[in-house]
Amino acid sequence: MPEWVESIIRVAIAIGFVLTTVLVLIWLERKVIGHIQQRLGPMRTGFHGFLQSPADAVKLLVKEDIIPAAADRWAFQLAPALVFVPIFLTVVSIPFTRTLVVRNLDLGLFYVFAISSISIVGIVMAGWASGNKYALLGSVRAGAQMVSYEIPLVFSILGVAMVAGSLNLETIVDAQRGLWYIVLQPVGMFIFLVASLAELNRTPFDIPVAESEVVGGPYVEYSGIRWGVFFLSEYANTFIISALAAVVFLAGWRGPLLPGWLWFLIKTYAIILIIFWFRATLPRLRIDQLMTFAWKLLLPLAFVNLLITGLYLVYDWPRWILFVASVAVLAVASRLVYVVGRA
């Protein structure tokens, strides 16, 4: 089989898997939050409501697609694609196992962040093109939030790349053969998880889509399948970010006894469940709190993590020193957050 044909087949399988996973995640989030709130969640459509997501998808497909009279039609129609396409292009370089990967890129980690950052253009375009002041405000919020948290997000991964000595995702997984990087880079994992919530516009960083403030944000004028594309992209991005965290910090498919693909899914879904748990338990931050948290805590913390990692590599410290130093930094940062929050 020609290599280009094999690549097309791999891309189609990967995208089909992610689309199917999105339907599962939508159902899973409703069930998890329902049980946290001591209710059942969807129950009537299929076994335990498992067919609720496909039913909602069909509903969106048949709903009327409305373009507001005040909207810029060309930009309004292009925006969903600019959000949707980059997210699915990132699947190309994420290894599910050593063999289940579309393309093993030497700069895979760089590629993921470079491509995923394009989606902010679509979000800002959606708000601007809608001709609605609430949509514009929501898109400006989303732009400021994603740019602010993109910096500590990238820095959190640089520590891992420094320890592994590579930007190749498979090499990073192989480097965790004896010890997962969540042990060597707990500060990086913390920053990555928090910044990812902001990148995903998930609670407590869902300010761009706050219904009580901006009536749904950049997507307020969208309906039908176009709104469904934004919704789909949000959950697809949740899966991809969680999969990336599983690969970079939790050794991806590596684990005893079970098949590699099963270990990969277990680790990915564990991170996804943490994200869902945050939505059910944490209140929404104010916009000033959100920006302060990024620039005055996460960014300095990311620099300190890079400094400690650099010293570890230059002076060839034992691994336990890096772990102890990282835990101490996290403890000091937690104390500072507590003291400042109480002030």
C-alpha positions as CSV (number, residue, x, y, z in Angstrom):
1,M,0.0,0.0,0.0
2,P,1.4,3.5,-0.9
3,E,2.5,5.5,2.1
4,W,0.1,8.4,1.2
5,V,-2.9,6.1,1.1
6,E,-1.9,4.6,4.5
7,S,-1.6,8.1,5.9
8,I,-5.1,9.1,4.7
9,I,-6.5,5.9,6.3
10,R,-4.8,6.6,9.6
11,V,-6.1,10.2,9.6
12,A,-9.6,9.1,8.9
13,I,-9.5,6.5,11.6
14,A,-8.1,9.0,14.1
15,I,-10.7,11.7,13.3
16,G,-13.5,9.1,13.4
17,F,-12.2,7.9,16.8
18,V,-12.1,11.5,18.2
19,L,-15.6,12.2,16.9
20,T,-17.0,9.1,18.5
21,T,-15.1,9.9,21.7
22,V,-16.8,13.4,21.8
23,L,-20.2,11.8,21.9
24,V,-19.1,9.6,24.8
25,L,-17.6,12.6,26.6
26,I,-20.8,14.6,26.4
27,W,-22.7,11.7,27.8
28,L,-20.1,11.0,30.5
29,E,-19.9,14.6,31.7
30,R,-23.7,14.7,32.1
31,K,-23.7,11.5,34.1
32,V,-20.7,12.4,36.2
33,I,-22.0,15.8,37.2
34,G,-25.4,14.3,37.7
35,H,-24.1,11.8,40.2
36,I,-22.0,14.5,42.0
37,Q,-25.2,16.5,42.4
38,Q,-27.0,13.4,43.6
39,R,-29.2,12.9,40.5
40,L,-29.1,10.4,37.7
41,G,-28.5,12.5,34.6
42,P,-29.9,11.3,31.2
43,M,-31.7,8.0,31.6
44,R,-34.4,7.7,29.0
45,T,-32.7,7.6,25.6
46,G,-31.0,4.2,25.4
47,F,-29.4,2.3,28.3
48,H,-28.7,4.9,31.0
49,G,-29.2,7.6,28.4
50,F,-26.2,6.5,26.3
51,L,-28.0,7.5,23.1
52,Q,-28.7,11.0,24.3
53,S,-25.7,12.4,22.6
54,P,-26.5,11.0,19.1
55,A,-30.1,12.2,19.6
56,D,-28.8,15.7,20.4
57,A,-26.5,15.6,17.3
58,V,-29.5,14.7,15.0
59,K,-31.5,17.5,16.6
60,L,-28.7,20.0,15.8
61,L,-28.5,18.7,12.2
62,V,-32.1,19.4,11.5
63,K,-32.4,22.8,13.2
64,E,-32.5,26.0,11.1
65,D,-29.2,27.6,10.4
66,I,-29.7,31.3,10.9
67,I,-27.2,34.0,9.8
68,P,-28.0,37.4,11.5
69,A,-28.7,40.3,9.2
70,A,-25.9,42.4,10.9
71,A,-23.3,39.6,10.6
72,D,-20.4,39.5,8.2
73,R,-21.6,36.4,6.3
74,W,-18.2,35.3,5.0
75,A,-16.4,35.5,8.3
76,F,-19.4,34.2,10.2
77,Q,-19.4,31.0,8.1
78,L,-15.6,30.6,8.1
79,A,-15.2,30.9,11.9
80,P,-16.4,27.4,12.9
81,A,-14.0,25.8,10.4
82,L,-11.1,27.8,11.9
83,V,-11.9,26.5,15.3
84,F,-12.7,22.9,14.2
85,V,-9.9,22.1,11.7
86,P,-6.8,23.0,13.8
87,I,-8.0,20.9,16.8
88,F,-8.3,17.8,14.6
89,L,-5.0,18.4,12.9
90,T,-3.3,18.0,16.3
91,V,-4.4,14.4,16.4
92,V,-1.9,13.6,13.7
93,S,1.1,13.6,16.0
94,I,-0.3,12.3,19.3
95,P,0.7,8.6,19.7
96,F,-2.0,6.4,21.2
97,T,0.5,3.5,21.2
98,R,3.8,3.0,19.4
99,T,2.0,1.8,16.3
100,L,-1.3,3.7,16.6
101,V,0.0,7.1,15.5
102,V,-0.7,8.9,12.2
103,R,2.8,10.4,11.9
104,N,5.7,10.3,14.4
105,L,7.1,13.9,14.2
106,D,10.5,14.9,15.6
107,L,8.9,18.2,16.6
108,G,5.6,16.7,17.6
109,L,5.2,18.6,20.9
110,F,6.0,21.9,19.1
111,Y,3.5,21.0,16.3
112,V,0.7,20.3,18.7
113,F,1.0,23.8,20.3
114,A,1.6,25.6,17.0
115,I,-1.5,24.1,15.3
116,S,-3.9,24.3,18.3
117,S,-3.1,28.0,18.9
118,I,-4.7,28.8,15.5
119,S,-8.2,28.1,16.9
120,I,-8.2,31.4,18.9
121,V,-8.4,33.2,15.5
122,G,-11.7,31.4,14.8
123,I,-13.2,32.3,18.2
124,V,-12.3,36.0,17.8
125,M,-13.6,36.0,14.3
126,A,-16.9,34.4,15.4
127,G,-17.5,37.1,18.0
128,W,-16.6,40.0,15.7
129,A,-18.5,38.6,12.6
130,S,-21.7,38.1,14.6
131,G,-22.5,41.8,14.8
132,N,-23.5,41.3,18.5
133,K,-21.9,43.2,21.3
134,Y,-22.1,40.3,23.7
135,A,-20.5,38.0,21.2
136,L,-17.7,40.6,20.6
137,L,-17.1,40.9,24.4
138,G,-17.0,37.2,24.8
139,S,-14.5,36.8,22.0
140,V,-12.2,39.5,23.4
141,R,-12.3,37.8,26.7
142,A,-11.5,34.5,25.1
143,G,-8.6,36.0,23.2
144,A,-7.1,37.7,26.3
145,Q,-7.5,34.5,28.3
146,M,-6.0,32.1,25.8
147,V,-3.0,34.3,25.0
148,S,-2.4,34.8,28.8
149,Y,-2.5,31.1,29.6
150,E,-0.8,29.9,26.4
151,I,2.6,31.2,27.8
152,P,2.7,29.2,31.1
153,L,1.1,26.2,29.2
154,V,4.1,26.1,26.8
155,F,6.6,26.7,29.6
156,S,5.1,23.8,31.6
157,I,6.0,21.5,28.8
158,L,9.5,22.9,28.2
159,G,10.6,21.3,31.5
160,V,9.6,17.9,30.3
161,A,11.3,18.5,26.9
162,M,14.5,19.5,28.8
163,V,14.5,16.3,30.9
164,A,13.7,14.1,28.0
165,G,16.0,15.9,25.7
166,S,13.5,15.7,22.8
167,L,10.3,17.2,21.4
168,N,9.3,13.8,19.9
169,L,6.3,12.5,21.8
170,E,7.3,8.8,21.4
171,T,10.8,9.6,22.7
172,I,9.3,11.4,25.7
173,V,7.2,8.3,26.5
174,D,10.2,6.1,26.2
175,A,12.2,8.3,28.5
176,Q,9.5,7.6,31.2
177,R,10.3,3.9,31.2
178,G,11.5,3.9,34.9
179,L,9.7,7.0,36.3
180,W,6.8,9.0,35.1
181,Y,7.4,12.7,34.6
182,I,4.5,13.7,36.9
183,V,7.0,12.7,39.7
184,L,9.9,14.7,38.2
185,Q,7.7,17.6,37.0
186,P,4.8,18.0,39.5
187,V,5.0,21.8,39.1
188,G,4.8,21.4,35.3
189,M,1.8,19.0,35.6
190,F,0.0,21.5,37.9
191,I,0.6,24.4,35.5
192,F,-0.4,22.3,32.5
193,L,-3.6,21.2,34.1
194,V,-4.6,24.7,35.2
195,A,-3.6,26.4,32.0
196,S,-5.4,23.8,30.0
197,L,-8.7,24.5,31.8
198,A,-8.3,28.2,30.7
199,E,-7.4,27.2,27.2
200,L,-10.6,25.0,27.1
201,N,-12.8,27.7,28.6
202,R,-13.8,25.2,31.3
203,T,-14.8,26.0,34.8
204,P,-13.5,27.9,36.7
205,F,-12.2,29.7,33.6
206,D,-15.4,29.8,31.6
207,I,-15.6,33.6,31.7
208,P,-15.8,34.0,27.8
209,V,-19.0,32.0,27.7
210,A,-20.6,33.2,31.0
211,E,-24.4,33.2,30.4
212,S,-25.0,35.7,33.2
213,E,-22.5,38.2,31.8
214,V,-22.1,37.8,28.0
215,V,-25.1,35.6,27.2
216,G,-23.0,32.7,25.9
217,G,-20.1,34.6,24.5
218,P,-18.8,34.3,20.9
219,Y,-21.3,31.7,19.9
220,V,-24.5,33.5,21.0
221,E,-25.7,34.2,17.4
222,Y,-24.9,30.7,16.1
223,S,-27.5,27.9,15.8
224,G,-27.9,24.5,14.3
225,I,-24.9,22.7,12.9
226,R,-22.6,25.7,13.1
227,W,-23.1,25.9,16.9
228,G,-22.7,22.2,17.0
229,V,-19.2,22.5,15.4
230,F,-18.1,24.8,18.2
231,F,-19.6,22.5,20.8
232,L,-17.9,19.5,19.2
233,S,-14.6,21.3,19.1
234,E,-14.7,22.1,22.8
235,Y,-15.0,18.4,23.7
236,A,-12.6,17.2,21.1
237,N,-10.0,19.7,22.5
238,T,-10.7,18.4,26.0
239,F,-9.8,14.9,24.8
240,I,-6.7,16.0,22.9
241,I,-5.4,18.1,25.8
242,S,-6.0,15.1,28.2
243,A,-4.3,12.7,25.8
244,L,-1.3,15.0,25.5
245,A,-1.0,15.2,29.3
246,A,-1.2,11.4,29.5
247,V,1.6,11.1,27.0
248,V,3.9,13.8,28.4
249,F,3.4,13.3,32.2
250,L,1.9,9.8,32.6
251,A,4.0,7.8,30.2
252,G,1.3,7.3,27.6
253,W,0.7,3.7,26.8
254,R,3.3,2.3,29.2
255,G,2.0,0.2,32.1
256,P,2.0,-3.4,33.4
257,L,-0.2,-6.3,32.3
258,L,-2.8,-4.4,30.2
259,P,-2.5,-3.6,26.5
260,G,-0.9,-0.2,25.7
261,W,-4.0,1.3,24.1
262,L,-6.0,0.5,27.2
263,W,-3.4,2.2,29.5
264,F,-3.5,5.2,27.3
265,L,-7.3,5.4,27.5
266,I,-7.3,4.9,31.3
267,K,-4.8,7.7,31.9
268,T,-6.6,10.0,29.4
269,Y,-10.0,9.5,30.9
270,A,-8.6,9.9,34.4
271,I,-7.6,13.5,33.5
272,I,-10.9,14.1,31.7
273,L,-12.8,13.1,34.9
274,I,-10.7,15.6,36.9
275,I,-11.8,18.3,34.4
276,F,-15.4,17.3,34.8
277,W,-15.1,17.2,38.6
278,F,-13.8,20.8,38.6
279,R,-16.9,21.9,36.7
280,A,-19.1,20.5,39.3
281,T,-17.3,21.9,42.3
282,L,-15.6,25.2,41.5
283,P,-17.2,28.6,41.1
284,R,-16.4,30.9,38.2
285,L,-13.5,33.4,38.7
286,R,-13.8,37.1,38.0
287,I,-11.9,38.4,35.0
288,D,-9.4,40.3,37.2
289,Q,-8.8,37.2,39.2
290,L,-8.2,35.1,36.1
291,M,-5.6,37.5,34.6
292,T,-3.9,38.0,37.9
293,F,-3.6,34.2,38.4
294,A,-2.0,33.8,35.0
295,W,0.5,36.6,35.1
296,K,1.4,36.8,38.8
297,L,1.3,33.1,39.8
298,L,1.5,30.7,36.9
299,L,4.0,32.5,34.8
300,P,6.6,33.1,37.6
301,L,5.9,29.5,38.8
302,A,6.7,28.2,35.3
303,F,10.0,30.2,35.2
304,V,11.0,28.8,38.6
305,N,10.2,25.3,37.4
306,L,12.5,25.9,34.3
307,L,15.2,27.2,36.6
308,I,15.1,24.2,38.8
309,T,15.0,21.8,35.9
310,G,18.0,23.6,34.3
311,L,20.0,23.3,37.5
312,Y,19.1,19.6,37.7
313,L,20.5,19.0,34.3
314,V,23.6,21.2,34.5
315,Y,24.7,19.8,37.9
316,D,23.5,16.3,37.3
317,W,21.5,16.1,40.5
318,P,19.8,12.9,41.6
319,R,16.2,12.6,40.6
320,W,15.0,12.8,44.2
321,I,16.4,16.3,44.6
322,L,14.4,17.5,41.6
323,F,11.3,15.9,43.1
324,V,11.8,17.5,46.5
325,A,12.6,20.9,45.1
326,S,9.4,20.8,42.9
327,V,7.2,19.8,45.8
328,A,8.7,22.6,47.9
329,V,7.9,25.1,45.1
330,L,4.3,23.9,44.9
331,A,3.9,24.1,48.7
332,V,5.2,27.7,48.8
333,A,3.0,28.7,45.8
334,S,0.0,27.1,47.5
335,R,0.7,29.1,50.7
336,L,1.1,32.3,48.8
337,V,-2.3,31.7,47.0
338,Y,-3.9,31.1,50.4
339,V,-2.4,34.2,52.1
340,V,-3.2,36.5,49.1
341,G,-6.7,35.0,48.9
342,R,-7.3,35.7,52.6
343,A,-5.9,39.2,52.4
